[in-house]
Amino acid sequence: MKKIIAAALLCAASLSAHAHRVWVSADHTHGGEILKAELGYGEFPEFEPIAESRLDIFKPLILVTESGKQPLLQKGLHNYQYQSAKPVPDGSYLVVGEYKPTFWSKNAAGWKRENMQQMKDASYCEQTRMYGKHIANVGHESASTAIISRPLGHLLEIVPLDNPANVHVGEPFKVKVLYKGEPLPNVTLTATFDGFDTSDRSHSHKVEAQAFSDTTGDDGTVSIIPLRQGFWKANVEYKTDFADASVCQKEATYSTLTFQIGHTHH
């Protein structure tokens, strides 16, 4: 049953190593312009520089086009800013970020980037990996699904079945959740938008409140209901037992899909 939260805030609680999630954003781009994108890792929707000690966890952003995957250049004032190497023509693309598999363990002193063989007194350990995809419609008339609806082969992936440029406020935006390339049923997908949760979470590091929540069907699909225009982030997470219990307890995978509902002009 669809659960659309308007008045009440739905707060996501999980035993994750941190509330940080990876998400990706791209500036509104006209055909023939350089595409500029940002790698989000912190308190959505704010961007913040990635700590030097964690830079090695992240792969460079890539742009998925008809001709394949093109690496973006880390360029700008901050280390989360990227640009395409050359101007991008009109079309619908994916901008993709990835956080490589990383062990995080917790003991009485807190979290550390170690497994349970390194942290002997760990009370919890997970191998964390994250993926972020952003639907970038370059040019005002772009609304194709040819590229964006093609799975990328991520361990956990949210695949849009339509282009959000075709979706109006209050209409269903159907997506499919895949795990190891197969539909993942009965998993919760949440979504929120820039401006829904304006609380200060810089100290609590809690995941932002969500504006939408629903569970995938047997075919892995779910329809997001965007209640307003703006920048949206859908999120799904899935945990399984780690292959070697003496090394770590859980394999935790997090995936986001970001998109615009309604046109934005800059």
N, C-alpha and C positions, 0 to 999 in steps of 0.2 A: 504494500500500500504506500502510495506516495505520501511523503511527510514534508510539507513546505512550511518552514518556520518563518513567520513574519514578525510577531510580537515578541516571542520568546527567543532567546539565544540558545543555539545548540552548540555546546562546547565539546570538542573532541578530546577524549582522555585515552591515553595509551601508555604502555610501558616502553616508550621509545627512548633512545639515547638523548634526544633533544627534541624540541618542538620545531626546529628548523626544517624546512622543506625546500626542495629545489623547484623553482619555477622560472619561466622565461618570458620576456616581453620584447616587443619590437615597436619602434616608433612608426607612426603612420608614414607610409612611403608611397610616392608617386612613381609610376613607371619611368625608368631612366635615371633614377636617383640611387645613391648609395644607401643600402639598408643598414640601419643602426639598431642594435639589440642589446639587451641587458640580461645578465644571469642573476636571478634572485636567490638569495640564501640568507634568511633572517626572518624578520617580522613582516609578513605580507601586509600591505603592498609596498613597503618601503625597501629601497635598495641600500645596501651598506657594503663597504669594502670587505672582501674576503680575507680573513686572517692569513698571514704569510705561512703559518704552520699547516694550513689546510689547503693551500693552493694546489698541491700535488694530487689531491683527491679528485679534482675536477678535470674532465676533458674539455678542450676548447669547444665553444658553440659551433654547430654546423648548420648549414642551410640546405634543406632537401628540395631539389628541383627536378625537372623532367630528366635532366642529364646526370642525376646522381647527387651525391653528398659533397658539398663544398665547404671547407673549413672557413670560419669567419676569423678575422684578425682581431686580437685583443688590442684595442686602440681607444684611447680616451683618457680623461683625467683619472678615472678609477679602474681598478682591475676587474670589475664586473662588466665593463663596457666593451662591446665588439662592433665590428663593421664588416660589410662585405668587401671583397677585394676589388670589385668593379660594380658599376651600376646594374640594377636588377630590373628586368622588364616586367610589364603587367603580368599578373598571375597570382595563383594561390599556392603558398609554400608552407613548409614547416621549418621552424627554428628550434633546434634540439640541444638540450644540455644533459650532461650525465655526471653523476657522482659515483666514482668507482667503489667496488666492494671494500668496506673498511670495518675492522673490528672496533667495537666500543664496549667497554666493561665498566661496571659500577661497583664500588665498595663504599665503606663508611666515609671515605674522603671525597667521593664523587665519581664523575665519569673520567675515563682515560682511554686513549686510543691503543688498546691492548686486547688480547684474547685471554681466556681463562688460564692458559698455561703461563702467561706472562704476569697476570694479576691473580695470584693464588687465592686471595680472599674475596674474589668477586661474588656478589650476590646475584648479578644478572649480566648476561653478555648477549649481544646481537651483532651479526655481520650486516651492516647497513649498506644498501645501495639505493640510489634515487635517479629518477628520470624526469625531465621536464620537456614538454612539447608546447610550442606556441603556433597558432594558426595565423600566418601573416598574409593578408590580402593586399597585394601591391596594386594600386590603382583602384579607383572608386567602383568600378564595375566588376571587379574580380570576385567570383563566387563558385569556383570550380571545386570538385571533390576528387579529381583524378589523382592528385599527389597526396592530399591530406588524409584520404581514407585508406591509404595503403599502409599496412602494418610495417613497422621498422625492425621488428624482431627483438624488441626489448623483453627482458624477463617478465616485466609487468607493464602493461601498456593500455592507455585509453585511446581508442580509435574512433574519431568522429565519423558518423555515417551521413552527415550533411555538412554543409558549410554554414557557420553561424551567420554569415552575411545574408543567408536566406531565411533566417529565423527572427521573428518579431518577439517583442516582450510578451510573455505569457504563453507562447507557443512551445511545444516540446522540441528539444534539441537532442536527438538520439545519438548515443555513443555505445561502443562495445568495449568491454574490458577483457583483455587477453592475458593469460599467464602461460609462459612457455609456448606461446603461439596458439593456445586453445582457449575457447570461451570460459570465463571464470564465473560460475553462478553463485548466487547467494552471498555476494560481498557488498559491503556498504560503500557507496560513492557519495561524497559530500561536495558541495560547491558553495562558493561565496563570491562577493564582488567588492571591489575597491570602494570603501565608504560604509560598508555594513557594520563592521566592528571598528570603532574608533577608540577603544580603550588602550591604555598604555600597558603593553605586555613585555616591555624591555627588561623588567626584573623577574617576572614570573616565568617568561619563556613559554607560556601556554600557547597552544595552537589557537589561531583566531576563531571566533564564533562563525558558524556556518549558516547560510541562508537557505540551503537545500540539502536534503538527505533522502536517499532511496536505495533499494537493494536490487542488484542485478538479477535478471530472470535466468531460466535454464540455458538460454542461448548467450548469456553474458551481456545482454543489452539493458540499458536503462535510459530513460528520457529525462534530461535535465530541464527544469522549468525556470527559465530566467525571468525574474519578476521586475527587472528594470534594465535600462540600458547601462552600458559601461564595461569595465574590464573585469572579467570573470576568471576564476580559477577553480577547476574541478580537481578533486584529489581522491586517490584510492590507495590503500595499503594492504599488504598481505604478508603474513608471517607463517613460516614452517619451521619444523625442527631442523637444526643444523646437522649436517651429516655425521660429524664427530662430536658427541656430547662432551668429551673431555677438553675440546678446544673452545666451543661456544655453544650456547643454548638455542638461539634462534637465528634464522635467516630472515631478515626483514627488508621488504622491498616497498618503496614508495614511488608513486607516479602521479604527475600532475599534467593537466591540459589547460592552457590559458587561451582566451579568445575574447573578442569584442562583440558585444551585442549592440547594434545600432552603429551608425557611421560616426567616426571621429574626424575632425578636421583640424589641421595644424597650419 
